[in-house]
Amino acid sequence: MAQRIDKWLVYARFVKHRARAQELIEQGHVRINRERVAKPSHAVKENDVLTIALAGHVRVIRVLAEAERRGGPASVASLYEAVAESSETHGKLAEKQDAEAKALC
């Protein structure tokens, strides 16, 4: 399996239009396996981890499948799984730091 990242982002409903997906990629808001994607034609594969900076927060997801077309919200649930959200990550980090601080006291 391999699919263009710009098409996959549209089919997985992260953006409405392919032009917006291309814009996000060209501006450096999309990473695959921690490496910045330079071109919208870059291939995304199963088990790749995508980091997407979108609408003021960062989403980290694992690709589970290729998409054939843009589907409804129920059908895209099988395309990816959430690894972390920026607010979750920051919350967990803050909890860990608080626990470490309490252990030192």
N, C-alpha and C positions, 0 to 999 in steps of 0.2 A: 504494500500500500504506500502510495505517495501522492500528495495532492498539493497544489499551490496554496501557500499560506493565506493569500488574500481571499481566495474562493472559500477556503475552510472557515475563515472568520465570519464571512457572510452567511454561509450555510449553517453555522453553529449559532447564529443570531447574536453575535457580539456587536456587529454593526449592521446597518440596513443596506448600505450600498457598497459595491466593490471599490468605488473611488475613495470612499472614506477608509476602507481597510488599507488601501494602497497608501493613503496619506499617513495613517498611523504608523505603518511600517517604515516609510521613508523618513519620518520624523524621529525614528528610533524608539517608539513606544512599545515595540514587540520584541521579545527575545525567545529563542528556542534553545532549551538546555543551557541557559545562562549566557548565551551568545547573542549579541544584537543582530537582528536580521536586517540586511541592507537592501534586499530586493523583494518586491511582492511575488516574484516567481519562485522564491525559495520553497523547497518541498518540506512538508510536514508529514511525519510518519506516526504510526501507532507507538504509544509509550513516550513520545516526546513531551517534555514539560514546557509549557508556554507561560511566559510572564507578560501580562498585558496591562499597560497603564491606560486606564480608561475612566473618564468622568471623575477625576479627583481621587481615585483609589486604584490599587494594584490587585489584579486577580492572577493567581497562579493555578494552572490547571494541567491535568494530564490528558493527552489525546488518547481516546479509546478506539475510535473508528474514523474512517473516511466518510464524508457526506456526499451523497449523490445530488442533492438539491436542497434548497432552503425549505425546511419543514416547520411544523408547529412546535410550540414549547415542549410538548410531550415527546415528540420524536427526537429532538436535539439532546434530551437527557442521556441518551445512549452514546453520544459522541464524545463526551468528556466527563471527567470527575474533578471536583474542586480539591486542590491540594492545600491551599491557604488563601485567605483574604487578607488584605493589608490590616484591617482593624483586628482580625483574629490574631494575626502575627504579632502586632504591637501589644495586644492584650496579654498574650502568653509571655512575651518578653518582659513586660512590666511585672507580671506575677512571679516570674522566675527571679528577677532582680530583687523584688520585695522579699522573697523567701531566702535568698542568699544574704541579704542585709540583716534579716532577723536571725539567721544562723550565726552571723558574726557577733551579734550583740550579746 
